Amino acid sequence: MLGFLAHPNPGFEGLGSGGQSNPGWAGAAPVAVSASADPVLPFGPDHSHDAVLEQMAVRGGVATNEGYVASFERKARGLAPARFGGLLGPLLNLVVGRSQRSKPVAEGVGPLVMRCQPESNVPVLSRLARDFAVSDHWFCSVPGETWPNRNFLHAGTSDGETSIEIRPYTDRTIFELLEDHGATWRVYHDDTPQLWAFPKLWDTPARHGNWFPAAKFAVHAAAGDLPAYTFIEPNHRPPIHLPGAPTGPGLSNSQHPDNNLTPPGGYDGDLAATDFGRGEALIAQVYEALRANPALFARTLLVITYDEHGGLYDHVPPPSGVPAPGDPPSRLARILRALWHRRAQAFDFTMLGPRVPAVIVSPLIPAGTVDHRVRDHASVPATVRALFAPDAAPLTARDAWSPAFHDLASLPEPRTDLPDLSPHIHTTAAVLPPTVTAATTLSGPLPTPTPHHYQDFVRQAEAVRDHLATLNEPETPPPTDPHLAAEVTLAFAKAAHRHRHESPTTPRRRSVPMLTGG
């Protein structure tokens, strides 16, 4: 994403003039990096825990980053199916094996993982990285997938997970820590947010009321009405840009590789029409909403980062010897692992995953700042603690270790030479309108087949629906709704709207869940 960034600071650890390479597949010639990536790929690179360890190619306890081409080629050839253990493991392996046989395969795509984005494909991220601060040693917290890395950002731990496990997470989060110290928080989201994985953040009316449609962020910023900590989650819904694909209720903008797939043979479409391009627009929208209110922006840090690297190449080896979170897996984690778990190499959480882009934006940050400090996603709760709960104990040992970054805002007065990124904003349909009422409707099927990574979000939505039903929320959709994920998002938003406008003393009704057959 930023490997070929033309940064004015010569110390920026990008790819420079190139020259880096990876061994080819099965003894083929090395593959060099290049700034020739399209915004789409024929296959999504593997970023399971074992695949990332293959990409990092650890030798003697040190990552060499020489396994990216081989890992991608293995995935495209269908040679890297998931394997499961536990009581239900054999059954899951049978199901996965059957589905794997029906998936398309290809040969010779491994070299695509070495193609990096030219600046013309990431103009917003590149401009902000040059004009504010870029962290060139920000790494994933875990060599692995989305859920464990996002959980580190929220809680400083993944509860012992290195793969995506759809279950309730009960680790204490930065949101709860803020509440305990009198500070406020909100979540802005479209579609099914991964943060739903922490039920404690929405299982009371007051906390549920802290969740807003993403379109509300600009409205609140204009009014100077933002909390101490704001978390914005993109729309993860599957791809829309393929010819003939259904439009659905919203357009993804998470820049997930599997949301940007196209048939092999090249790409000549409109960048803005891809999830990748819409992700750039999302960043511009958030930045411009802040820039439009100088008084608010002068006391705001905007952090832009990615939960993991998506299986795509980076040349800087992740460090080892970092502190593990120090918290034993929860009882629920141990029980579910006995039932089923994705098989993966043992991991002690003392090595970080690959680098991810990280840009910190504020009018108080000097232009051209490059931050070389080694950090991971736990730097977010570490910074939030330092700003709003300086006397609070860290969430975990990793939170205590990962450096805060608020000191990057070092100028005595806000800058006035801020870039204008409004030309990069283009209109996209949002899953949720700015105002959600009981009359709001939502429709639109998911593309078929649903991309594998989004099935995790659908399963998360199903769990949320069931939990809303046990709370007797009247907006809860029926479990047979054909557009369940989208409808759960809308029901959740309607309930949040109601909780914000009802009496704070109104009890949340609970019901006894019933299982019926027929």
SEMARKE-853981 format. One line per field, with one value per residue (C-alpha): x, y, z; residue number from 1. Coordinates in steps of 0.2 Angstrom, whole numbers, plus 2048, in hexadecimal, padded with zeros to 3 digits. Example, Ala and Ser with C-alpha at 12.3 -4.5 7.8 and 13.67 -1.06 7.14 Angstrom:
BEGIN
c1 c(83E, 844)
c2 c(7EA, 7FB)
c3 c(827, 824)
k c(1, 2)
REM end
This chain:
BEGIN
c1 c(800, 80E, 81D, 820, 81B, 826, 828, 833, 83B, 84A, 848, 837, 839, 830, 836, 840, 845, 840, 84C, 843, 83E, 836, 83B, 830, 824, 82D, 83E, 838, 842, 840, 832, 836, 82B, 823, 817, 80B, 7FD, 7EB, 7DD, 7D7, 7DD, 7D7, 7D9, 7DA, 7EB, 7EB, 7ED, 7E9, 7F6, 7FF, 800, 807, 814, 818, 819, 824, 830, 837, 848, 851, 844, 846, 839, 840, 830, 835, 825, 818, 819, 818, 80A, 7FF, 803, 7FE, 7ED, 7E9, 7ED, 7E1, 7EF, 7EB, 7DA, 7D6, 7D8, 7CE, 7D1, 7C6, 7B7, 7AE, 7BF, 7BC, 7AB, 7B1, 7C0, 7B4, 7A9, 7B8, 7BF, 7AF, 7AE, 7C0, 7BD, 7B1, 7BB, 7C5, 7D8, 7E6, 7F8, 806, 7FD, 80A, 814, 805, 807, 818, 80F, 80D, 801, 807, 803, 7F6, 7EB, 7EC, 7ED, 7E4, 7EE, 7FE, 7FA, 7F6, 806, 810, 807, 805, 80D, 810, 816, 822, 824, 811, 80F, 800, 7FE, 7FC, 802, 7F1, 7DF, 7D3, 7CB, 7DA, 7E2, 7D3, 7D1, 7E3, 7DE, 7CE, 7D5, 7E8, 7E5, 7DD, 7D8, 7E5, 7DE, 7E9, 7DA, 7C8, 7BD, 7AB, 7A6, 7A3, 7B3, 7B3, 7C4, 7C4, 7C4, 7CA, 7B8, 7B4, 7C4, 7BF, 7AE, 7B6, 7BF, 7B1, 7B6, 7AA, 7AB, 7A1, 7A1, 79D, 799, 791, 78B, 792, 7A0, 7AD, 7AC, 79B, 7A6, 7A7, 795, 798, 79A, 788, 77E, 778, 76D, 77A, 788, 77D, 779, 78B, 78A, 786, 784, 794, 78B, 788, 79B, 79C, 78C, 793, 7A4, 79C, 793, 7A3, 79B, 7A7, 7AC, 7BD, 7C0, 7B7, 7B9, 7B4, 7B2, 7B0, 7A3, 7A9, 79B, 7A0, 7A6, 79B, 7A6, 7A6, 79B, 789, 78C, 77C, 77D, 777, 773, 785, 796, 7A5, 7B4, 7BF, 7CC, 7CD, 7D5, 7C6, 7BB, 7C5, 7C5, 7C4, 7C6, 7D8, 7DE, 7E1, 7D6, 7D1, 7C3, 7C0, 7CA, 7BC, 7B0, 7B9, 7B9, 7CB, 7C7, 7B8, 7C4, 7CE, 7BE, 7BA, 7CA, 7C8, 7B6, 7BB, 7CA, 7C0, 7B2, 7BF, 7C8, 7B7, 7B7, 7C8, 7C4, 7C0, 7CF, 7DB, 7D8, 7D6, 7E1, 7DB, 7E4, 7E2, 7E9, 7E5, 7E1, 7ED, 7F7, 7EB, 7F9, 802, 814, 81F, 832, 834, 835, 82A, 833, 833, 835, 826, 81C, 80D, 7FD, 7FF, 7ED, 7E8, 7DA, 7C9, 7BF, 7B3, 7C2, 7C8, 7B7, 7B4, 7C6, 7C2, 7B3, 7BC, 7CA, 7D4, 7E4, 7F3, 805, 807, 80B, 810, 80C, 81E, 820, 816, 80E, 812, 812, 802, 800, 7FD, 7FA, 7F7, 7EF, 7ED, 7F0, 7FD, 808, 816, 815, 820, 822, 828, 826, 832, 82D, 828, 816, 806, 7F4, 7F5, 7FC, 7EA, 7E4, 7F5, 7F2, 7E0, 7E5, 7F3, 7E7, 7D7, 7DB, 7EE, 7EC, 7E4, 7ED, 7F1, 7E4, 7F2, 805, 805, 7FB, 808, 816, 80F, 814, 807, 808, 7FF, 810, 811, 805, 814, 810, 80B, 7FD, 7F3, 7F9, 7EF, 7F7, 7EC, 7E9, 7D8, 7D3, 7C1, 7C3, 7C6, 7B5, 7A8, 796, 793, 784, 785, 77D, 776, 76E, 774, 763, 75C, 74A, 73D, 738, 749, 74A, 758, 759, 765, 76C, 77E, 788, 789, 794, 797, 7AA, 7B2, 7B8, 7A6, 79F, 7A7, 79E, 78D, 790, 794, 784, 77A, 782, 77D, 76B, 769, 770, 764, 756, 75B, 75A, 749, 74D, 73D, 748, 750, 74D, 747, 755, 74F, 751, 75A, 764, 768, 779, 772, 762, 76B, 775, 766, 75D, 76C, 76D, 75A, 75C, 76B, 760, 752, 75E, 765, 754, 74B, 74C, 75D, 753, 74A, 74F, 754, 748, 74F, 746, 749, 750, 746, 74B, 73D, 73D, 731)
c2 c(800, 80C, 803, 80E, 81E, 82D, 833, 843, 83B, 830, 826, 81F, 80C, 809, 7FF, 80D, 809, 7F7, 7E8, 7DD, 7CC, 7BC, 7AA, 7A4, 795, 784, 78A, 797, 7A7, 7B4, 7C0, 7D3, 7E0, 7ED, 7FC, 7F3, 7ED, 7EE, 7F2, 7E0, 7CF, 7BE, 7B6, 7BC, 7B8, 7AC, 7B5, 7A7, 7A4, 796, 7A0, 7AF, 7A5, 79E, 7AF, 7B5, 7A6, 7A6, 79F, 79E, 7A8, 7B6, 7BA, 7BB, 7C0, 7B4, 7AA, 7B5, 7AF, 79D, 7A0, 7A9, 79C, 78E, 797, 799, 787, 781, 77A, 783, 77E, 781, 773, 771, 768, 764, 759, 760, 762, 752, 758, 76A, 763, 758, 768, 773, 765, 764, 777, 778, 76D, 778, 788, 78F, 78C, 794, 793, 7A0, 7AE, 7AE, 7BC, 7C8, 7C9, 7D2, 7E0, 7F0, 7FE, 80D, 81E, 821, 813, 81A, 82D, 830, 824, 82A, 83D, 83B, 831, 83E, 84D, 847, 837, 826, 818, 80D, 7FF, 7FC, 7E9, 7DD, 7D7, 7C5, 7BC, 7B8, 7BE, 7CC, 7C7, 7C4, 7D4, 7DF, 7D8, 7DD, 7EF, 7EF, 7E4, 7E2, 7D0, 7C3, 7B7, 7AB, 7AA, 7AB, 7A7, 7AE, 7A6, 7AC, 7AC, 7B9, 7C1, 7C7, 7CF, 7E0, 7EE, 7FF, 805, 7FE, 805, 816, 815, 811, 821, 82C, 82D, 82B, 820, 81C, 810, 815, 806, 800, 7EE, 7E1, 7E7, 7DB, 7E5, 7DC, 7CE, 7D6, 7D5, 7DF, 7EF, 7EE, 7E3, 7F2, 800, 80D, 804, 7FF, 812, 815, 80D, 818, 817, 81C, 82A, 832, 835, 844, 84C, 84A, 851, 860, 863, 860, 852, 843, 839, 836, 827, 823, 813, 812, 801, 800, 7F7, 7E5, 7DF, 7D5, 7DC, 7E6, 7EC, 7DC, 7DE, 7D8, 7D6, 7DB, 7EC, 7E7, 7F3, 7FA, 7FB, 7F3, 7FF, 7F4, 7F1, 7DF, 7D5, 7C9, 7D8, 7DD, 7CD, 7CC, 7BE, 7BB, 7C5, 7D7, 7E5, 7F5, 7FB, 80B, 80C, 815, 807, 7FA, 7F7, 7FC, 80D, 810, 80D, 81B, 826, 820, 827, 837, 839, 837, 843, 850, 84F, 853, 860, 869, 86D, 874, 876, 864, 85E, 868, 85C, 84C, 83E, 834, 823, 819, 807, 7F5, 7E6, 7DB, 7DA, 7D0, 7C4, 7D1, 7D3, 7DE, 7DE, 7E3, 7D4, 7D4, 7D5, 7C7, 7C8, 7D3, 7D0, 7C4, 7CB, 7C2, 7BC, 7AA, 7A5, 7A7, 798, 79A, 79A, 789, 781, 786, 781, 770, 76F, 776, 781, 785, 77B, 787, 787, 78A, 79C, 7A5, 7B7, 7BD, 7C1, 7CE, 7CC, 7D5, 7E8, 7F2, 803, 810, 822, 82F, 83F, 84F, 862, 861, 855, 85C, 857, 849, 841, 82F, 825, 816, 80F, 7FD, 7FB, 7F0, 7F3, 7F4, 805, 80B, 806, 80C, 81D, 81E, 81A, 827, 835, 831, 825, 828, 820, 810, 7FF, 7F8, 7EC, 7DF, 7DD, 7E1, 7F1, 7F6, 7F3, 7FA, 80D, 81B, 827, 837, 83F, 841, 84F, 85B, 86C, 87A, 880, 877, 878, 881, 879, 869, 860, 860, 84E, 852, 84E, 83C, 83A, 832, 82E, 81C, 813, 810, 801, 80D, 81E, 82C, 82B, 819, 819, 80B, 80F, 80C, 7FD, 7F3, 7E6, 7DE, 7CD, 7C8, 7C3, 7B1, 7A8, 7B3, 7B6, 7AB, 7B9, 7C1, 7B0, 7B4, 7C5, 7BC, 7B0, 7BE, 7C6, 7B6, 7B6, 7C8, 7C5, 7B7, 7C2, 7D0, 7C3, 7BE, 7D0, 7D1, 7DF, 7E2, 7E7, 7D5, 7CE, 7BB, 7AF, 7A9, 7BB, 7B8, 7C8, 7C4, 7CD, 7DD, 7DC, 7D9, 7E9, 7F3, 7EB, 7EF, 801, 803, 7FD, 808, 817, 812, 810, 822, 829, 81F, 823, 81D, 814, 80A, 7F8, 7ED, 7DF, 7CD, 7BD, 7AB, 7A4, 795, 788, 781, 774, 771)
c3 c(800, 805, 7FF, 7F0, 7F9, 7F4, 805, 808, 817, 811, 821, 81C, 81B, 80A, 7FC, 7F5, 7E3, 7E5, 7E3, 7F0, 7EB, 7F0, 7EB, 7DD, 7DE, 7DF, 7DA, 7CD, 7CB, 7D8, 7D7, 7D9, 7E1, 7D5, 7D6, 7CA, 7D4, 7CF, 7DB, 7D9, 7D9, 7D2, 7E3, 7F5, 7FD, 80B, 81C, 828, 836, 82E, 81D, 826, 82E, 81D, 816, 824, 821, 833, 834, 845, 84D, 840, 832, 821, 817, 809, 808, 800, 7EE, 7F4, 800, 7F3, 7E6, 7F2, 7F6, 7E3, 7DF, 7ED, 7F7, 807, 80E, 820, 82C, 83C, 84C, 85C, 85D, 84E, 844, 839, 834, 830, 826, 81B, 818, 813, 808, 7FE, 7FC, 7F7, 7E8, 7E1, 7E2, 7D3, 7D3, 7C9, 7C6, 7C4, 7CF, 7DD, 7D6, 7D7, 7EA, 7E6, 7DD, 7E8, 7E6, 7DC, 7E4, 7D7, 7DE, 7F0, 7EE, 7FF, 80A, 802, 804, 816, 819, 811, 819, 82B, 833, 82D, 838, 82F, 83C, 841, 840, 842, 854, 84E, 83E, 839, 834, 837, 848, 853, 84C, 84F, 860, 865, 85F, 86B, 879, 878, 876, 86A, 879, 872, 860, 851, 845, 843, 850, 850, 862, 870, 876, 888, 88A, 892, 884, 883, 881, 893, 89A, 893, 89B, 8AC, 8AB, 8A6, 893, 885, 875, 865, 857, 845, 839, 829, 827, 833, 83E, 845, 856, 859, 85F, 870, 876, 886, 87A, 875, 882, 88C, 885, 889, 880, 872, 870, 86C, 85B, 84C, 839, 831, 828, 838, 83B, 830, 838, 849, 844, 83D, 84D, 857, 85F, 860, 870, 877, 86C, 85C, 852, 840, 838, 825, 81B, 819, 80D, 7FE, 7ED, 7E2, 7D4, 7C9, 7B9, 7BD, 7CF, 7DA, 7E2, 7F3, 801, 802, 7FB, 804, 808, 813, 805, 80A, 7FB, 7FA, 7F7, 7E8, 7DE, 7CB, 7BE, 7B9, 7AA, 7AF, 7B5, 7AB, 7B6, 7C0, 7D0, 7D9, 7D5, 7DF, 7F2, 7F1, 7EA, 7F6, 804, 7FF, 7FE, 810, 816, 80D, 814, 826, 824, 81B, 828, 835, 82B, 829, 83B, 83F, 852, 853, 848, 853, 861, 857, 852, 843, 842, 832, 832, 82C, 837, 82D, 81D, 813, 80E, 803, 803, 80E, 810, 822, 82D, 83D, 84D, 85A, 86D, 870, 87F, 87E, 885, 895, 896, 896, 88A, 891, 896, 887, 87C, 883, 882, 870, 86B, 872, 866, 857, 852, 842, 843, 843, 849, 85B, 85F, 86F, 869, 86B, 858, 84F, 83E, 82E, 82D, 829, 822, 831, 82F, 83D, 838, 842, 83F, 84D, 844, 83A, 827, 822, 833, 833, 843, 844, 855, 854, 859, 856, 857, 86A, 868, 865, 877, 87E, 876, 87B, 88D, 88D, 888, 891, 89F, 8A4, 8B5, 8AE, 8AD, 89C, 895, 892, 892, 87F, 882, 88F, 882, 872, 872, 871, 863, 869, 86B, 858, 85A, 85F, 857, 862, 856, 849, 837, 82A, 81B, 81B, 80B, 803, 7FF, 7FA, 7E8, 7ED, 7F5, 7EA, 7EF, 7F4, 7FB, 80D, 816, 823, 820, 82C, 835, 83A, 83E, 840, 82E, 826, 81A, 813, 805, 7FA, 7F9, 7FB, 7EC, 7E8, 7ED, 7FD, 7FE, 80B, 817, 817, 81E, 82E, 82F, 82B, 839, 844, 83F, 843, 854, 857, 851, 85E, 86C, 867, 868, 879, 87E, 877, 86B, 861, 851, 850, 83F, 83D, 83C, 82A, 822, 812, 814, 826, 828, 821, 82A, 83B, 837, 835, 844, 84F, 849, 84C, 85E, 861, 85A, 866, 875, 872, 873, 881, 893, 89B, 8A8, 89C, 8A0, 892, 890, 890, 88B, 88D, 87D, 876, 86A, 85F, 851, 844)
k c(1, 2, 3, 4, 5, 6, 7, 8, 9, 10, 11, 12, 13, 14, 15, 16, 17, 18, 19, 20, 21, 22, 23, 24, 25, 26, 27, 28, 29, 30, 31, 32, 33, 34, 35, 36, 37, 38, 39, 40, 41, 42, 43, 44, 45, 46, 47, 48, 49, 50, 51, 52, 53, 54, 55, 56, 57, 58, 59, 60, 61, 62, 63, 64, 65, 66, 67, 68, 69, 70, 71, 72, 73, 74, 75, 76, 77, 78, 79, 80, 81, 82, 83, 84, 85, 86, 87, 88, 89, 90, 91, 92, 93, 94, 95, 96, 97, 98, 99, 100, 101, 102, 103, 104, 105, 106, 107, 108, 109, 110, 111, 112, 113, 114, 115, 116, 117, 118, 119, 120, 121, 122, 123, 124, 125, 126, 127, 128, 129, 130, 131, 132, 133, 134, 135, 136, 137, 138, 139, 140, 141, 142, 143, 144, 145, 146, 147, 148, 149, 150, 151, 152, 153, 154, 155, 156, 157, 158, 159, 160, 161, 162, 163, 164, 165, 166, 167, 168, 169, 170, 171, 172, 173, 174, 175, 176, 177, 178, 179, 180, 181, 182, 183, 184, 185, 186, 187, 188, 189, 190, 191, 192, 193, 194, 195, 196, 197, 198, 199, 200, 201, 202, 203, 204, 205, 206, 207, 208, 209, 210, 211, 212, 213, 214, 215, 216, 217, 218, 219, 220, 221, 222, 223, 224, 225, 226, 227, 228, 229, 230, 231, 232, 233, 234, 235, 236, 237, 238, 239, 240, 241, 242, 243, 244, 245, 246, 247, 248, 249, 250, 251, 252, 253, 254, 255, 256, 257, 258, 259, 260, 261, 262, 263, 264, 265, 266, 267, 268, 269, 270, 271, 272, 273, 274, 275, 276, 277, 278, 279, 280, 281, 282, 283, 284, 285, 286, 287, 288, 289, 290, 291, 292, 293, 294, 295, 296, 297, 298, 299, 300, 301, 302, 303, 304, 305, 306, 307, 308, 309, 310, 311, 312, 313, 314, 315, 316, 317, 318, 319, 320, 321, 322, 323, 324, 325, 326, 327, 328, 329, 330, 331, 332, 333, 334, 335, 336, 337, 338, 339, 340, 341, 342, 343, 344, 345, 346, 347, 348, 349, 350, 351, 352, 353, 354, 355, 356, 357, 358, 359, 360, 361, 362, 363, 364, 365, 366, 367, 368, 369, 370, 371, 372, 373, 374, 375, 376, 377, 378, 379, 380, 381, 382, 383, 384, 385, 386, 387, 388, 389, 390, 391, 392, 393, 394, 395, 396, 397, 398, 399, 400, 401, 402, 403, 404, 405, 406, 407, 408, 409, 410, 411, 412, 413, 414, 415, 416, 417, 418, 419, 420, 421, 422, 423, 424, 425, 426, 427, 428, 429, 430, 431, 432, 433, 434, 435, 436, 437, 438, 439, 440, 441, 442, 443, 444, 445, 446, 447, 448, 449, 450, 451, 452, 453, 454, 455, 456, 457, 458, 459, 460, 461, 462, 463, 464, 465, 466, 467, 468, 469, 470, 471, 472, 473, 474, 475, 476, 477, 478, 479, 480, 481, 482, 483, 484, 485, 486, 487, 488, 489, 490, 491, 492, 493, 494, 495, 496, 497, 498, 499, 500, 501, 502, 503, 504, 505, 506, 507, 508, 509, 510, 511, 512, 513, 514, 515, 516, 517, 518)
REM end
